[in-house]
């Protein structure tokens, strides 16, 4: 029984490597101690090099963040969206790299750089198990569009780091990344195997914990401070949190705020996904929008019946923080007392209703909890199915 964990390749979830990301320089230079999120979200800062932006409005107001190069900016990803839009607008200088012009983002910034689409770019690699794929562009970028890596490398060159930024060459950057993995492969190897290059070696070593295969320092044990499987997290204890999981009721819920729940009795979930959208990405494509042409709220049949709501009715979804208008979908895919809204619609920004009650460990807001109410808007009944599903 159990899982046989074979040794993987030295790439992370973004198909990069620790050496390519200059992690040693980051650690040796003390950059970690200068992070603006270190005090508020120490566990997040421990695990992730990227800053937690939950407190962006405060950081901009205090002058701690003054400029930004923003890749794929989506101001609707934060709770109480207008606060973050104002913060981006108040930056001394801001650049957005994006596929499309989106007024709710780009109207706030100083410069827009068009990004190459997936079939127009080379980086990053695609890595699955021990197989590496090179993304050879199949068409040239339109107009002045360039791939993200190209833009960032050229900015680095302009700042005086031409040698470190491969003189702006994406191909040279990828070649160097491969060379530093010690896998003994090159871009030529990947090009010769467009179906994916299977890196030789590997074994289904079921005792990697004994041979050092689970830790960066190559020492026996698991990738934890103690080297053991931890039921009590030493990392959480290090930052003065309970080492064992502790349930805490959401800040706004029928239990923690029963008086508020009398006015807003439905639990708000905005964290679910649909297979044809990635957050707000590519909402501009008509052939994707045919599957969900309008923003939707899912209600259980019991909740719909008590409110006189049918599928395709236009409804108001609101709480004390904000309000949006969406179409109803009556379904037993959600529990009674819970509603489900897909996020990412600029004309129905669900995060207008989300509070800024940030989890102290992750820094994330309550995307899957909160309270709201749903009622008929008085419009749209002509397209109603008139039958509860």
Long-range contacts (C-beta under 8 A, 24 or more apart in sequence): 2-206, 4-204, 4-205, 4-206, 5-204, 5-205, 5-206, 5-208, 6-129, 6-130, 6-202, 6-203, 6-204, 6-205, 7-201, 7-202, 7-203, 7-205, 7-208, 7-213, 8-129, 8-130, 9-127, 9-130, 9-132, 9-181, 9-183, 9-199, 10-181, 10-183, 11-125, 11-127, 11-181, 14-124, 15-124, 15-125, 15-126, 15-127, 16-124, 16-177, 17-177, 17-180, 17-181, 18-216, 19-180, 19-181, 20-173, 20-176, 20-177, 20-180, 21-49, 23-49, 36-64, 36-65, 37-363, 40-358, 40-360, 40-363, 41-358, 41-360, 41-361, 41-362, 41-363, 42-239, 43-235, 43-236, 43-239, 43-241, 43-361, 43-362, 44-361, 44-362, 44-363, 46-235, 46-238, 46-239, 47-235, 52-362, 52-363, 53-78, 54-78, 54-356, 54-358, 54-363, 54-364, 54-365, 55-358, 56-84, 56-87, 56-88, 57-83, 57-84, 57-86, 57-87, 59-87, 60-87, 60-88, 60-90, 60-91, 61-87, 61-90, 65-91, 66-91, 66-92, 66-93, 67-91, 67-92, 67-93, 67-94, 68-93, 68-94, 68-95, 69-94, 69-95, 69-97, 69-152, 69-155, 70-94, 70-95, 70-96, 70-97, 70-109, 71-97, 71-98, 71-115, 71-148, 72-97, 72-98, 72-99, 72-115, 72-281, 73-98, 73-105, 73-106, 73-109, 74-105, 74-279, 74-280, 74-344, 75-104, 75-105, 75-108, 76-104, 76-280, 76-343, 76-344, 76-346, 76-349, 76-351, 77-279, 77-280, 77-343, 77-351, 78-351, 78-365, 79-351, 79-354, 79-355, 79-356, 79-365, 80-321, 80-322, 80-351, 80-352, 80-354, 80-355, 80-356, 81-349, 81-351, 81-352, 82-352, 83-356, 97-148, 97-151, 99-282, 99-284, 100-284, 102-346, 104-346, 113-146, 113-151, 114-141, 114-143, 114-144, 114-145, 114-146, 115-145, 115-146, 115-147, 115-148, 115-151, 116-141, 116-145, 116-146, 116-147, 116-148, 116-150, 117-141, 117-145, 120-145, 120-147, 121-147, 121-148, 121-149, 121-150, 122-147, 122-149, 122-170, 122-171, 122-174, 123-147, 123-148, 123-149, 123-170, 123-173, 123-174, 124-149, 124-174, 125-174, 125-190, 128-196, 130-198, 130-199, 130-201, 130-202, 131-196, 131-197, 131-198, 131-199, 132-185, 132-190, 132-196, 132-197, 132-199, 133-190, 133-194, 133-196, 133-197, 134-174, 134-187, 134-190, 134-191, 134-194, 134-197, 136-191, 136-194, 149-173, 236-361, 241-360, 241-361, 250-357, 250-366, 250-369, 250-370, 251-355, 251-357, 251-366, 251-369, 252-355, 252-357, 252-366, 252-369, 252-370, 252-371, 253-369, 253-371, 254-337, 254-371, 257-371, 260-320, 260-371, 261-371, 263-373, 264-319, 264-320, 264-371, 264-372, 264-373, 265-337, 265-371, 265-373, 266-303, 266-337, 266-338, 266-339, 266-371, 266-372, 266-373, 266-374, 267-337, 267-338, 267-339, 267-369, 267-370, 267-371, 268-319, 268-339, 268-341, 268-350, 268-353, 268-354, 268-369, 268-370, 268-371, 268-372, 269-334, 269-338, 269-339, 269-340, 269-341, 269-367, 269-368, 269-369, 270-340, 270-341, 270-342, 270-343, 270-350, 270-351, 270-354, 270-367, 270-368, 271-343, 271-367, 271-368, 272-340, 272-342, 273-342, 274-342, 277-342, 277-344, 279-343, 279-344, 280-343, 280-344, 280-345, 280-346, 281-344, 283-344, 283-345, 283-346, 292-342, 294-326, 294-327, 295-324, 295-326, 295-327, 295-341, 295-342, 295-345, 295-347, 295-348, 296-326, 296-327, 296-328, 296-329, 296-341, 296-342, 297-326, 297-327, 297-328, 297-329, 297-339, 297-340, 297-341, 297-374, 298-329, 298-330, 298-331, 298-333, 298-334, 298-339, 298-340, 298-341, 299-328, 299-329, 299-330, 299-331, 299-334, 299-339, 299-374, 300-330, 300-331, 300-332, 300-334, 300-335, 300-336, 300-337, 300-338, 301-330, 301-331, 301-332, 301-388, 301-389, 302-336, 303-336, 303-337, 303-339, 303-374, 304-328, 304-330, 304-388, 305-388, 307-374, 307-375, 307-376, 308-376, 309-374, 309-375, 309-376, 310-384, 310-385, 310-386, 310-387, 310-388, 311-384, 311-385, 311-387, 311-388, 311-389, 312-380, 312-383, 312-384, 312-385, 313-376, 313-377, 313-380, 313-381, 313-384, 314-376, 314-377, 314-379, 314-380, 314-381, 315-374, 315-375, 315-376, 315-377, 316-374, 316-375, 316-376, 316-377, 317-341, 317-350, 317-353, 317-372, 317-373, 317-374, 318-353, 318-372, 318-373, 319-353, 319-370, 319-371, 319-372, 319-373, 321-352, 321-353, 321-354, 321-355, 322-352, 322-353, 323-352, 323-353, 324-348, 324-349, 324-350, 324-352, 324-353, 325-377, 327-380, 328-374, 329-389, 330-388, 330-389, 331-389, 339-372, 339-374, 343-367
